[in-house]
Amino acid sequence: MIAWTDTVHAGPRTDLADQVAEAAMACPDVHALTAGPHARVATYRAGLPLAGVAVREDEIEIGVVVRYGRPLPEIAEDVRRLVRPLADRRTVDVLIADLADG
């Protein structure tokens, strides 16, 4: 017999995904996280998926909407710099999917 509980235990990858999302959103030029075209940048877990962060075996991918103004490569590097301490040996890839006004 299966016993159901109200408690959902998140695995280490979903915990890491939440930490990565928080770090990426700490960049002042990031307006929002996004799953990007085709909704491929996401962490699936109990409840709603976390759009904008995908933690994989060898990489972390982050999809962002950024504020218009600064050069996009600089913003991507800022996001990488904020996330890199959480990445262990994973590559950090940043997808800038859209621009937002100011």
N, C-alpha and C positions, 0 to 999 in steps of 0.2 A: 504494500500500500504506500502511496506517495502522500507525504504530509506537506500541505501548503502553508506558507507563512506570509506575513505581510512584509517581512524583511527581505530586501534585495541586497546582496553583497556585490559591490562593484569589484571587478578584477583590477589588477595592477595597471593594465593598459587604459581603462576608463578613468582611473584616478589620475594617471599621467596626462591623459587628454584634457581633463579639467584644468590641471596645472598649466599646461601649454596654452590653453585658451586664455586663461587669466594673464599669463605673461605676454601673449601677443596683444591683448587688449590694453596692456599698460603702455604700449607705444602711442604717443599722442596723435600720430598721423593715421592710426587705424580707426576707422569709423565703425566697422562691424566685421564679424566673421561670416563667411559664406561657403557653401558646399561647392560653389563654382558651377560651370556648365556641366550638365549631365549628372549633377549631384554626386560627384565621386569623392569629394573631400569631406568625410564624415566618420564619426565613431559611432557604431551601433551598439546599443546597450539596452538594458531594461528601461522602459519608458521611452521618452523621445530621444532620437539620435542627437548627437552633438555635431551640428553643422560647422564646417570650417576647420576641423582638426582630424587628421587621420594618423594614428600611431601604428606603424608597421614594424616588422622585424628589424629592418635596416635603415628606416627613414621615418621622419615626421614631416607630414605635409600640412601646410597651413594655408587656407584660402581666406583672403581678406578683401574688404572694400576699404579704400583709403581716401583720405581727404585730398582734394586737389591742391596743388601748390608746389610741393617739393619734388625733386627728381625721384622717379619710381625705384631705381636701383638703390638709392640711399635709404628709402623707407624699407625696402625688402631686407637690406643689411641690418637696419635697426631691429626689425622683428627677429631676424636670425640671432642677433646678439642677445636679445632678451630670452630667447627660447633655448639657446645652445647649452646653458648650464643644466637643463633638464634632460637633454637628449642622450646622455651617455655617449655611446659611439655612433649613434644614428646621424645620418645626414639630415639637415634641416632645409626643406624646400618651401619656398614661399610663392604662392600663386596670387598675383594681384588681379582680381577678377573684374573690378569695377572701380569707378571714381565717384566720390560724393562731393557736393559743393561744401566748401569751407568747413 
